[in-house]
Amino acid sequence: MPITQFLNSSEFDSETKRVMGVAFEMARAALQLGNQGNLINERIAKRIIELAKTGELNPDVLCEAVLREFCQHL
């Protein structure tokens, strides 16, 4: 599932989109979502996009930040 469907009007260069996509897939794999969890996918994507807008472009850091937030809510 590509993150691009959640970008809406946000404009990023192709490398930033690639990095966000990698982080998105890493987070989905870590949470073992498979092809389910549309609401969760959207929340993961939006958080990654927010972090990327602040300048964070390391997919490991993006993924870890999302996982940390999700684990706090469990």
C-alpha positions, 0 to 999 in steps of 0.5 A: 500500500503506497503512502502517496494516497495519503499525501493529498495536496502535500508536495514533496520531492521524489526522494522524500516520497520514497523515504516516507514510503519506506518508513510507512512500509516498515511501520506497517510490517512492524505492526503486522497490518497486512492488507487490513487496518485502513484507519491505522494506515491513515494515522501512520501515514499522516504522522510520517508526513507530519514528521517529514514536513519538519525535516526528518528524512531518515526512514528508521527515525520516522518509523521508530517515532510512529511505533513509539506513539502507537505503543503508548496508546496500547 
